[in-house]
Amino acid sequence: MPKKAAPTDLVTAIRTVRGGGVFLYPSLAKSLVRDYIGRAAQGEDRASLDGLTEREQEVLKLIADGLTNQEIADQLTISAKTVEQHRANIMAKLHLHSRTELVKYAIRKGLIEVGRSN
């Protein structure tokens, strides 16, 4: 969400995420799709996940799907602290600095689909 977002958009985002969905602000979604199309046109290899372990790939997909650390922990039968460590490892390996960058990466690699209905 950009800082300039309307309060109603923030409420919608919170409700969507709370319900297990992923909320992307429309102008940011356009940017993500444009970035994805540009990288696909350049032939970026979707299958390569830059040295992530299977567990890190699972955690990354669940983060990108909008799950909280606790929800991920529950689903994978691990602790929330372990999820946090996996996320830190993923971010370090990929040189990413935010959850948004993780989602963009997951979209580029085809781990989640843009435009699916919640």
Backbone torsions as a table, in degrees:
resi	resn	phi	psi	omega
1	MET	NA	129.6	174.4
2	PRO	-74.3	156.4	-179.7
3	LYS	-61.3	-28.0	-177.2
4	LYS	-83.4	2.4	-177.3
5	ALA	-62.1	145.9	178.6
6	ALA	-69.8	149.6	178.6
7	PRO	-55.7	-35.8	179.0
8	THR	-65.0	-34.7	176.9
9	ASP	-66.4	-38.6	178.5
10	LEU	-63.6	-43.1	178.4
11	VAL	-62.4	-44.3	178.5
12	THR	-61.0	-43.1	179.5
13	ALA	-61.8	-45.2	-179.6
14	ILE	-61.9	-44.8	180.0
15	ARG	-64.0	-40.9	-179.9
16	THR	-63.3	-48.1	-179.1
17	VAL	-67.0	-40.9	178.3
18	ARG	-60.7	-32.9	178.7
19	GLY	-82.7	4.5	176.9
20	GLY	94.6	3.6	-179.0
21	GLY	-92.0	-178.6	176.7
22	VAL	-117.3	128.3	179.0
23	PHE	-111.2	124.5	174.2
24	LEU	-120.9	125.2	177.7
25	TYR	-60.6	135.6	-172.5
26	PRO	-50.1	-45.6	-178.8
27	SER	-67.5	-32.2	177.2
28	LEU	-73.8	-36.0	178.2
29	ALA	-62.0	-42.2	177.9
30	LYS	-59.7	-42.9	179.7
31	SER	-63.2	-42.6	178.8
32	LEU	-62.2	-44.4	-179.3
33	VAL	-65.6	-44.3	177.9
34	ARG	-58.2	-44.5	179.1
35	ASP	-62.0	-44.7	-179.9
36	TYR	-61.2	-47.4	-179.0
37	ILE	-63.1	-41.4	178.8
38	GLY	-61.7	-43.6	179.5
39	ARG	-69.2	-36.9	178.5
40	ALA	-65.2	-39.3	179.5
41	ALA	-65.2	-29.2	178.7
42	GLN	-83.5	-1.1	175.8
43	GLY	81.7	24.4	178.6
44	GLU	-58.7	135.2	-176.4
45	ASP	-77.2	110.5	179.2
46	ARG	-68.9	-33.5	-174.1
47	ALA	-68.6	-28.4	-178.7
48	SER	-78.2	126.1	178.8
49	LEU	-115.1	34.8	168.4
50	ASP	50.7	43.7	173.0
51	GLY	80.3	13.2	178.7
52	LEU	-74.4	142.4	175.5
53	THR	-71.6	166.7	177.4
54	GLU	-57.8	-42.8	-179.0
55	ARG	-65.1	-40.9	177.7
56	GLU	-63.5	-37.6	177.2
57	GLN	-64.3	-41.1	177.0
58	GLU	-61.1	-47.2	-178.8
59	VAL	-63.2	-43.6	179.3
60	LEU	-59.0	-45.6	179.6
61	LYS	-61.5	-42.3	-179.2
62	LEU	-69.0	-36.4	174.2
63	ILE	-61.2	-47.7	-178.3
64	ALA	-65.0	-28.2	176.6
65	ASP	-76.7	-4.7	174.4
66	GLY	94.5	10.1	179.6
67	LEU	-74.6	148.2	175.0
68	THR	-77.7	166.5	177.5
69	ASN	-57.2	-41.1	-179.1
70	GLN	-67.1	-40.3	178.1
71	GLU	-63.8	-40.3	177.0
72	ILE	-63.7	-45.4	179.6
73	ALA	-58.3	-46.0	179.5
74	ASP	-61.9	-43.9	-177.6
75	GLN	-67.4	-36.8	-177.0
76	LEU	-96.0	0.1	-179.2
77	THR	56.1	50.9	174.4
78	ILE	-134.7	173.3	-180.0
79	SER	-83.0	157.2	176.7
80	ALA	-61.7	-33.4	178.3
81	LYS	-65.0	-37.3	176.7
82	THR	-66.3	-39.2	176.2
83	VAL	-60.3	-45.2	179.0
84	GLU	-59.1	-40.0	179.4
85	GLN	-67.5	-41.8	176.4
86	HIS	-60.6	-44.3	180.0
87	ARG	-61.4	-42.8	178.2
88	ALA	-62.2	-41.7	178.5
89	ASN	-63.9	-43.0	179.1
90	ILE	-60.4	-48.9	-177.5
91	MET	-62.3	-39.0	179.1
92	ALA	-66.5	-46.1	-179.0
93	LYS	-62.7	-37.5	-175.5
94	LEU	-94.2	-3.8	-178.4
95	HIS	58.4	45.1	178.4
96	LEU	-109.5	157.3	-172.8
97	HIS	-126.6	0.8	-179.3
98	SER	-153.3	164.5	176.8
99	ARG	-62.7	-36.1	178.1
100	THR	-61.1	-43.0	177.9
101	GLU	-64.4	-35.6	176.4
102	LEU	-62.6	-43.0	179.5
103	VAL	-64.2	-44.4	178.4
104	LYS	-58.9	-43.0	178.9
105	TYR	-61.5	-46.0	-179.4
106	ALA	-61.7	-37.7	177.4
107	ILE	-65.1	-47.7	-179.8
108	ARG	-58.9	-35.7	-177.5
109	LYS	-87.6	0.8	176.6
110	GLY	77.0	19.2	179.2
111	LEU	-76.5	-27.0	175.5
112	ILE	-136.1	159.0	-179.5
113	GLU	-104.0	138.5	175.0
114	VAL	-87.4	138.3	174.8
115	GLY	91.8	5.5	176.3
116	ARG	-74.5	151.4	-179.7
117	SER	-84.7	146.5	-179.0
118	ASN	-96.1	NA	NA
